[in-house]
Amino acid sequence: MTSAQPAQPVQSAQSETGRTVTTDLPARLDRLPWSRWHWTIVIGLGTVWILDGLEVTVVGNIAGRLSEEGSGLAISSAQVTGIAAALYVAGACAGALFFGRMTDLFGRKKLFMVTLAVYLAATALTAVSFEAWWFFVFRFLTGFGIGGEYAAINSAIDELIPSHYRGRVDIVINGSFWLGAIGGSLLSILALNEGLFPANTGWRLTFALGVVLGLVILLVRRNVPESPRWLLIHGREEEAERLVAEVEAKVAADTGRPLPPATQEITIRQRTSIGFGTIARTVLSTYRKRAALGFSLFIGQAFLYNAITFGFGAILTTFYDVSTSDTGYYFAFIAAGNFLGPLLLGRLFDTVGRRVMISSTYLLSGVLLFGTAWLFDRGSLSATTLTVCWCVVLFFASAGASSAYLTVSEVFPMETRAMAIAFFYAIGTAAGGITGPLVFADLTESGVVGDTVLAFQIGAALMCAAGLVAAALAVRAERRSLEDIARPLSATEASAGARTSA
């Protein structure tokens, strides 16, 4: 269908269990060329990862100031980096699971507005903390909102971005977390300068800035539509048709050329909801190989990151006498490498392909961390060269970690997508934020070279293992429609072009 032709009507028929419709809407979305409309989607939805990176980094950097007399809050540094951090992680896991289910039931748009509102309210109330318990409660709720964002946003992005660009967009957006980490490091240096702000004000301003950025995102996000794929399955095909027709008109006007025809149709039996038991069976039984792939990718990247980032400050101060006030500069350098990896490698996930890129980024980062451990054990590294090694490792690891989110968001049926993202995100977040510290805390802070080498080797081994699993099980999803990668549960046997590969 070209832009000059009228949209083909959605054909429907009555059935005992609901309306059966045949449509080409998914194919029409996938064949769109890149346009300004797609940039609106990326900016409105993708920038939340910057907020997450800002949140996590800021809290770690202001822990010392919060514990000082005159901060306006009676709390210790250990409580900030221990209890508050654990509550943020717990909130993120709970929010992902709760809002993931709500996203599949009530739609992408409603939930990505609600989850951002939860984040904004919780962050604003964190800024006015007057007691430790208040700070703890709203750190949990901030995490609750951010965790919900991961499920709602990844679902919406994958269902709105054309198949030819889906991989690189998802990879870069997930990697933008590290832009927030860089901003958080630099913002903390500025806000904690008592020459500029009083001790009881500067740390509050860091949270206030998060609110301001969130409000800007909220204004842009109002223009992001509901997923036509979700509307179609939930009996709102006329609304989906109007929405796609409007998008086609905008894209055609923006590019100045007619749109290519949509060649595939799918027939689905509409349903208002999918039971949790059906979701569990689909993810863990029907697609058990893909579930094993998701487990491996999330656990591997979680442990590699904890092997490096959890104790990086302690390693620098213990082994290289780096001042604690200077570790933020080293972290900013590492964060830059983390962002550049997805930015520069993202396109290859759509061209070279998922299986090659996922397995190679995991294996390369694991092998390079083994090499870093060997050099560290020999005493061949300085603070600067160790940081350079970390930066190179994380350049590849960050692209790999982002591909874990991409993988679980595209290899399961549409009706289970948000819940699957939430499930694997919760696993990865729990492994990284709970299990990781338990494993690596004593190893990286003991002051014994062999203990730190062991921490590196554990992270490297799990990353390499995940890379081998990806080499065997990763789905060749590049440039394929979501319906082709995983046939919707609502699709009928009559569906054309909606094949499933294990």
C-alpha positions as CSV (number, residue, x, y, z in Angstrom):
1,M,0.0,0.0,0.0
2,T,1.4,3.4,-0.9
3,S,0.5,6.7,0.8
4,A,-1.7,7.7,-2.1
5,Q,-3.9,4.6,-1.6
6,P,-6.6,4.3,1.0
7,A,-5.9,2.1,3.9
8,Q,-7.3,-1.4,3.6
9,P,-10.1,-2.1,6.0
10,V,-9.7,-4.6,8.7
11,Q,-11.7,-7.6,7.9
12,S,-13.5,-9.2,10.8
13,A,-15.8,-12.2,11.6
14,Q,-17.7,-13.3,14.7
15,S,-16.5,-16.4,16.6
16,E,-17.6,-18.0,19.8
17,T,-14.6,-16.7,21.8
18,G,-14.4,-13.2,20.3
19,R,-14.0,-11.3,17.1
20,T,-11.6,-12.8,14.5
21,V,-9.9,-10.1,12.4
22,T,-7.5,-10.3,9.4
23,T,-5.2,-7.3,9.1
24,D,-1.9,-6.0,7.7
25,L,-1.3,-3.4,10.4
26,P,1.9,-4.9,11.9
27,A,3.4,-5.2,8.4
28,R,2.4,-1.6,7.7
29,L,4.3,-0.4,10.8
30,D,7.4,-2.6,10.0
31,R,7.8,-1.3,6.4
32,L,7.9,2.4,7.4
33,P,11.1,4.3,6.7
34,W,12.8,6.2,9.5
35,S,11.2,9.6,10.1
36,R,10.8,12.4,12.6
37,W,7.8,10.6,14.1
38,H,10.1,7.7,15.1
39,W,12.5,10.2,16.8
40,T,9.5,11.4,18.9
41,I,9.0,7.8,20.1
42,V,12.7,7.5,20.9
43,I,12.9,10.8,22.8
44,G,9.5,10.3,24.6
45,L,10.1,6.7,25.7
46,G,13.9,6.0,25.6
47,T,15.2,8.9,27.7
48,V,13.9,7.3,31.0
49,W,17.0,5.2,31.1
50,I,19.0,8.4,31.6
51,L,16.9,9.1,34.7
52,D,17.7,5.6,36.0
53,G,21.4,6.1,35.5
54,L,21.1,9.5,37.2
55,E,19.2,8.1,40.2
56,V,21.6,5.2,40.9
57,T,24.8,7.3,40.5
58,V,23.6,10.3,42.4
59,V,22.6,8.3,45.5
60,G,25.9,6.5,45.6
61,N,27.8,9.8,45.2
62,I,25.9,11.8,47.8
63,A,26.0,9.0,50.5
64,G,28.9,10.7,52.3
65,R,27.2,14.1,52.3
66,L,23.9,12.8,53.6
67,S,25.7,11.2,56.6
68,E,27.4,14.5,57.6
69,E,26.1,16.8,60.3
70,G,24.1,19.6,58.9
71,S,22.7,17.6,56.0
72,G,19.2,17.9,57.4
73,L,18.8,14.1,57.5
74,A,19.9,11.7,60.3
75,I,21.2,8.8,58.3
76,S,24.5,7.0,57.9
77,S,26.5,6.5,54.7
78,A,26.1,2.7,55.2
79,Q,22.3,3.1,55.4
80,V,22.3,5.0,52.1
81,T,24.4,2.5,50.2
82,G,23.0,-0.5,52.0
83,I,19.4,-0.2,53.1
84,A,18.3,2.5,50.7
85,A,20.1,0.8,47.7
86,A,18.5,-2.5,48.6
87,L,15.1,-1.0,48.8
88,Y,15.5,0.7,45.5
89,V,16.4,-2.6,43.9
90,A,13.5,-4.4,45.6
91,G,11.2,-1.6,44.4
92,A,12.5,-2.0,40.9
93,C,11.9,-5.7,40.9
94,A,8.4,-5.4,42.4
95,G,7.5,-2.5,40.1
96,A,8.6,-4.4,37.0
97,L,6.5,-7.5,37.9
98,F,3.4,-5.5,39.0
99,F,3.4,-3.0,36.1
100,G,4.5,-5.6,33.6
101,R,1.3,-7.4,34.2
102,M,-0.7,-4.2,34.1
103,T,0.9,-3.2,30.8
104,D,-0.2,-6.4,29.1
105,L,-3.7,-6.0,30.5
106,F,-4.4,-2.2,30.2
107,G,-2.0,-1.1,27.4
108,R,1.4,0.4,26.9
109,K,0.4,4.1,26.9
110,K,-1.6,4.1,30.2
111,L,1.2,2.4,32.0
112,F,4.2,4.3,30.7
113,M,2.3,7.5,31.8
114,V,1.5,6.0,35.2
115,T,5.0,4.6,35.9
116,L,6.6,8.0,35.1
117,A,4.1,9.7,37.4
118,V,5.1,7.3,40.2
119,Y,8.8,8.1,39.6
120,L,8.2,11.8,39.6
121,A,6.1,11.8,42.8
122,A,8.5,9.5,44.6
123,T,11.6,11.5,43.6
124,A,10.1,14.8,44.6
125,L,9.2,13.4,48.0
126,T,12.7,12.0,48.4
127,A,14.0,15.5,47.9
128,V,12.1,16.7,51.0
129,S,13.2,13.8,53.3
130,F,13.4,14.8,56.9
131,E,13.8,11.3,58.5
132,A,15.6,8.2,57.4
133,W,12.4,6.2,57.2
134,W,10.9,8.7,54.8
135,F,14.0,8.5,52.6
136,F,13.8,4.7,52.6
137,V,10.1,4.6,51.7
138,F,10.5,6.9,48.7
139,R,13.6,5.2,47.5
140,F,11.6,2.0,47.3
141,L,8.8,3.8,45.4
142,T,11.2,5.5,43.1
143,G,12.6,2.1,42.2
144,F,9.0,0.8,41.9
145,G,8.3,3.4,39.2
146,I,11.6,2.9,37.3
147,G,11.1,-0.9,37.3
148,G,7.6,-0.5,35.8
149,E,9.1,1.8,33.1
150,Y,11.3,-1.0,31.8
151,A,8.4,-3.3,31.1
152,A,6.1,-0.6,29.6
153,I,8.7,1.2,27.6
154,N,10.5,-1.8,26.1
155,S,7.1,-3.2,25.0
156,A,6.0,0.1,23.4
157,I,9.4,0.7,21.6
158,D,9.6,-2.7,20.1
159,E,6.0,-2.6,18.9
160,L,6.3,0.9,17.3
161,I,9.8,0.8,15.8
162,P,10.1,-0.7,12.3
163,S,11.7,-4.1,12.2
164,H,14.8,-2.9,10.2
165,Y,15.7,-0.5,13.0
166,R,14.4,-2.3,16.1
167,G,17.7,-3.8,17.2
168,R,19.9,-0.7,17.1
169,V,17.2,1.5,18.6
170,D,16.7,-0.9,21.6
171,I,20.4,-1.4,22.1
172,V,21.2,2.4,22.2
173,I,18.2,3.3,24.3
174,N,19.1,0.7,27.0
175,G,22.8,1.8,26.8
176,S,21.7,5.4,27.5
177,F,21.6,4.5,31.2
178,W,25.2,5.4,31.2
179,L,24.6,8.9,30.0
180,G,22.6,9.3,33.1
181,A,25.5,7.8,35.1
182,I,27.9,10.4,33.6
183,G,25.5,13.2,34.4
184,G,24.9,11.9,37.9
185,S,28.7,11.9,38.6
186,L,29.2,15.5,37.3
187,L,25.9,16.7,38.9
188,S,27.0,15.4,42.3
189,I,30.3,17.2,42.1
190,L,28.5,20.5,41.4
191,A,25.6,20.0,43.9
192,L,27.8,19.0,46.8
193,N,30.1,22.0,46.4
194,E,29.3,24.0,49.6
195,G,30.7,27.1,48.0
196,L,27.6,27.0,45.8
197,F,24.9,25.3,48.0
198,P,24.4,24.8,51.7
199,A,25.1,21.2,53.0
200,N,21.3,20.6,53.6
201,T,20.3,21.9,50.1
202,G,22.7,20.6,47.4
203,W,21.8,16.9,47.7
204,R,18.1,17.8,47.6
205,L,18.7,19.7,44.3
206,T,20.1,16.5,42.7
207,F,16.7,14.8,43.2
208,A,14.8,18.0,42.1
209,L,16.7,17.9,38.8
210,G,15.4,14.4,38.2
211,V,11.9,15.7,38.7
212,V,12.5,18.5,36.2
213,L,13.9,16.1,33.6
214,G,11.0,13.7,34.2
215,L,8.4,16.5,33.7
216,V,10.0,17.3,30.3
217,I,9.8,13.7,29.3
218,L,6.2,13.5,30.5
219,L,5.3,16.4,28.2
220,V,6.9,14.7,25.2
221,R,5.5,11.4,26.1
222,R,1.9,12.7,25.8
223,N,2.4,12.6,22.0
224,V,3.4,8.9,21.9
225,P,0.4,6.7,20.9
226,E,-0.8,3.4,22.2
227,S,0.7,0.4,20.5
228,P,-1.5,-0.5,17.5
229,R,-0.6,-4.1,18.0
230,W,-2.0,-4.1,21.5
231,L,-5.2,-2.3,20.4
232,L,-5.7,-4.8,17.6
233,I,-5.5,-7.8,19.9
234,H,-7.8,-6.2,22.6
235,G,-10.7,-5.5,20.2
236,R,-9.9,-1.9,19.3
237,E,-9.0,-2.5,15.6
238,E,-10.8,0.6,14.4
239,E,-8.7,2.8,16.7
240,A,-5.6,0.9,15.6
241,E,-6.5,1.5,11.9
242,R,-6.9,5.2,12.4
243,L,-3.7,5.5,14.3
244,V,-1.6,3.6,11.7
245,A,-3.2,5.6,8.9
246,E,-2.2,8.9,10.7
247,V,1.3,7.7,11.2
248,E,1.6,6.7,7.5
249,A,0.5,10.1,6.4
250,K,3.0,11.8,8.7
251,V,5.9,9.6,7.6
252,A,5.0,10.0,3.9
253,A,4.9,13.7,4.2
254,D,8.1,13.8,6.2
255,T,10.0,11.6,3.7
256,G,8.4,13.0,0.6
257,R,7.9,9.7,-1.2
258,P,5.3,7.0,-1.3
259,L,5.4,4.2,1.1
260,P,6.3,0.6,0.0
261,P,3.4,-1.9,0.0
262,A,2.7,-4.1,3.0
263,T,2.8,-7.7,1.9
264,Q,1.8,-9.7,5.0
265,E,-1.4,-10.2,6.8
266,I,-2.2,-11.9,10.1
267,T,-5.5,-13.3,11.4
268,I,-6.1,-13.1,15.1
269,R,-8.9,-13.9,17.5
270,Q,-9.3,-11.0,19.8
271,R,-9.3,-11.4,23.6
272,T,-9.4,-8.9,26.4
273,S,-6.8,-10.7,28.7
274,I,-4.4,-13.6,29.0
275,G,-4.3,-15.6,32.2
276,F,-1.1,-15.6,34.2
277,G,-0.9,-19.4,33.9
278,T,-1.0,-19.2,30.1
279,I,1.8,-16.6,30.2
280,A,3.9,-18.8,32.5
281,R,3.4,-21.9,30.3
282,T,4.2,-19.9,27.2
283,V,7.5,-18.4,28.5
284,L,8.7,-21.4,30.5
285,S,7.4,-24.3,28.5
286,T,6.6,-23.5,25.0
287,Y,9.6,-21.2,24.7
288,R,11.8,-22.9,27.2
289,K,15.0,-22.6,25.1
290,R,14.4,-18.8,24.8
291,A,13.7,-18.6,28.5
292,A,17.1,-20.4,29.1
293,L,18.7,-17.9,26.8
294,G,17.1,-15.0,28.7
295,F,18.2,-16.4,32.1
296,S,21.8,-16.8,30.8
297,L,22.1,-13.4,29.3
298,F,20.8,-11.6,32.4
299,I,22.7,-13.5,34.9
300,G,26.0,-13.2,32.9
301,Q,25.8,-9.5,32.5
302,A,24.7,-8.9,36.1
303,F,27.7,-10.7,37.6
304,L,30.2,-9.2,35.2
305,Y,29.0,-5.7,36.0
306,N,29.1,-6.4,39.7
307,A,32.6,-7.9,39.4
308,I,33.8,-4.5,38.1
309,T,31.4,-1.7,39.2
310,F,30.4,-2.9,42.6
311,G,34.0,-2.7,44.0
312,F,35.7,-0.3,41.6
313,G,36.1,2.5,44.1
314,A,37.4,0.1,46.8
315,I,39.9,-1.4,44.3
316,L,41.2,2.0,43.2
317,T,41.6,3.3,46.8
318,T,43.0,0.0,48.2
319,F,45.5,-0.9,45.6
320,Y,46.4,2.4,44.0
321,D,45.9,5.0,46.8
322,V,43.4,6.9,44.7
323,S,41.5,9.5,46.8
324,T,37.9,8.8,47.3
325,S,37.1,12.3,46.0
326,D,38.7,11.4,42.7
327,T,37.0,8.0,42.0
328,G,34.1,9.8,40.4
329,Y,36.3,10.9,37.5
330,Y,37.4,7.3,36.9
331,F,33.7,6.2,37.0
332,A,32.8,8.9,34.5
333,F,35.4,7.4,32.1
334,I,34.1,3.9,32.6
335,A,30.5,5.1,32.0
336,A,31.6,6.8,28.8
337,G,32.9,3.4,27.5
338,N,29.6,1.8,28.5
339,F,27.6,4.2,26.4
340,L,29.9,4.2,23.4
341,G,29.6,0.4,23.1
342,P,25.8,0.3,22.3
343,L,26.1,3.5,20.3
344,L,28.8,2.3,17.9
345,L,27.9,-1.4,17.8
346,G,24.1,-1.2,17.9
347,R,23.7,-1.0,14.1
348,L,25.5,-4.4,13.7
349,F,22.8,-6.2,15.6
350,D,20.5,-5.4,12.7
351,T,23.0,-6.0,9.9
352,V,25.5,-8.7,11.1
353,G,22.7,-10.3,13.1
354,R,21.6,-11.1,16.7
355,R,23.3,-14.4,17.2
356,V,26.7,-13.3,16.0
357,M,26.6,-10.0,17.9
358,I,25.1,-11.2,21.1
359,S,27.5,-14.2,21.5
360,S,30.5,-12.2,20.4
361,T,29.9,-9.2,22.7
362,Y,29.4,-11.6,25.7
363,L,32.5,-13.8,24.8
364,L,34.7,-10.8,24.0
365,S,33.9,-9.0,27.3
366,G,34.4,-12.2,29.3
367,V,37.8,-13.0,27.6
368,L,39.0,-9.4,28.0
369,L,38.1,-9.5,31.7
370,F,40.0,-12.7,32.1
371,G,43.0,-10.9,30.6
372,T,42.5,-7.9,32.9
373,A,42.5,-10.3,35.9
374,W,45.8,-11.8,34.7
375,L,47.4,-8.4,34.3
376,F,46.1,-7.3,37.7
377,D,47.4,-10.4,39.3
378,R,50.9,-9.8,37.8
379,G,50.9,-6.2,39.1
380,S,51.2,-4.9,35.6
381,L,48.4,-2.3,35.9
382,S,48.2,1.2,37.3
383,A,45.0,2.9,38.3
384,T,44.8,4.5,34.8
385,T,45.6,1.4,32.8
386,L,43.2,-0.7,34.9
387,T,40.5,1.8,34.2
388,V,41.3,1.7,30.5
389,C,41.0,-2.1,30.6
390,W,37.7,-1.9,32.4
391,C,36.5,0.6,29.8
392,V,37.4,-1.7,26.9
393,V,35.7,-4.7,28.7
394,L,32.5,-2.7,29.3
395,F,32.5,-1.3,25.8
396,F,31.5,-4.8,24.6
397,A,29.7,-5.8,27.8
398,S,27.3,-2.9,27.6
399,A,26.3,-3.7,24.1
400,G,25.8,-7.3,25.2
401,A,23.8,-6.3,28.3
402,S,21.6,-4.1,26.2
403,S,21.0,-7.0,23.9
404,A,19.7,-9.0,26.8
405,Y,16.8,-6.5,27.2
406,L,16.3,-6.6,23.4
407,T,16.2,-10.4,23.3
408,V,13.5,-10.9,26.0
409,S,11.4,-8.1,24.5
410,E,11.2,-9.6,21.0
411,V,11.3,-13.4,21.3
412,F,8.1,-14.0,23.2
413,P,4.5,-13.6,21.9
414,M,3.0,-10.1,22.0
415,E,0.4,-10.9,24.7
416,T,3.3,-11.9,27.1
417,R,5.8,-9.3,26.1
418,A,5.7,-6.9,29.0
419,M,5.4,-9.6,31.6
420,A,8.4,-11.5,30.1
421,I,10.5,-8.3,30.1
422,A,9.5,-7.7,33.7
423,F,10.3,-11.2,34.7
424,F,13.8,-11.3,33.3
425,Y,14.5,-7.7,34.4
426,A,13.6,-8.7,37.9
427,I,15.9,-11.7,37.8
428,G,18.8,-9.6,36.4
429,T,18.2,-6.8,38.9
430,A,17.9,-9.1,41.9
431,A,21.1,-11.0,40.8
432,G,22.9,-7.7,40.3
433,G,21.6,-5.8,43.3
434,I,21.3,-8.6,45.9
435,T,23.3,-11.7,45.0
436,G,26.2,-9.7,43.4
437,P,27.1,-7.7,46.5
438,L,26.9,-10.8,48.6
439,V,29.4,-12.5,46.3
440,F,31.8,-9.7,45.6
441,A,31.7,-7.4,48.6
442,D,34.4,-9.2,50.6
443,L,36.4,-10.2,47.6
444,T,36.9,-6.6,46.2
445,E,37.3,-4.9,49.6
446,S,39.7,-7.4,51.3
447,G,42.9,-5.8,50.0
448,V,44.1,-9.3,48.8
449,V,45.1,-9.4,45.2
450,G,43.9,-13.0,44.8
451,D,40.4,-12.2,46.1
452,T,39.9,-9.4,43.5
453,V,41.3,-11.6,40.7
454,L,38.8,-14.3,41.7
455,A,35.9,-11.7,41.6
456,F,37.0,-10.8,38.0
457,Q,37.2,-14.5,37.0
458,I,33.7,-15.3,38.3
459,G,32.2,-12.4,36.3
460,A,34.2,-13.3,33.2
461,A,33.3,-17.0,33.4
462,L,29.6,-16.4,33.7
463,M,29.7,-13.9,30.8
464,C,31.6,-16.4,28.6
465,A,29.1,-19.1,29.5
466,A,26.2,-16.8,28.5
467,G,28.0,-16.1,25.2
468,L,28.2,-19.8,24.5
469,V,24.5,-20.2,25.3
470,A,23.8,-17.3,22.9
471,A,25.9,-18.9,20.2
472,A,23.6,-22.0,20.4
473,L,20.2,-20.5,21.2
474,A,20.0,-16.9,20.1
475,V,17.1,-16.2,17.8
476,R,17.9,-14.7,14.4
477,A,15.4,-11.9,14.9
478,E,17.1,-9.2,12.8
479,R,14.8,-7.4,10.4
480,R,12.0,-9.8,11.1
481,S,8.5,-8.7,12.3
482,L,7.6,-9.5,15.9
483,E,4.8,-11.7,14.7
484,D,7.2,-13.7,12.6
485,I,9.7,-14.2,15.5
486,A,7.0,-15.3,18.0
487,R,3.5,-16.1,16.8
488,P,0.9,-14.2,18.9
489,L,-1.2,-16.4,21.2
490,S,-4.3,-14.9,19.6
491,A,-3.2,-15.8,16.0
492,T,-5.3,-18.4,14.2
493,E,-4.0,-21.2,12.0
494,A,-5.0,-19.1,9.0
495,S,-2.4,-16.4,9.7
496,A,0.0,-15.8,6.9
497,G,3.6,-14.9,7.4
498,A,3.4,-15.5,11.2
499,R,5.8,-18.3,11.7
500,T,7.6,-19.3,14.9
501,S,11.1,-20.5,15.2
502,A,12.3,-22.2,18.4
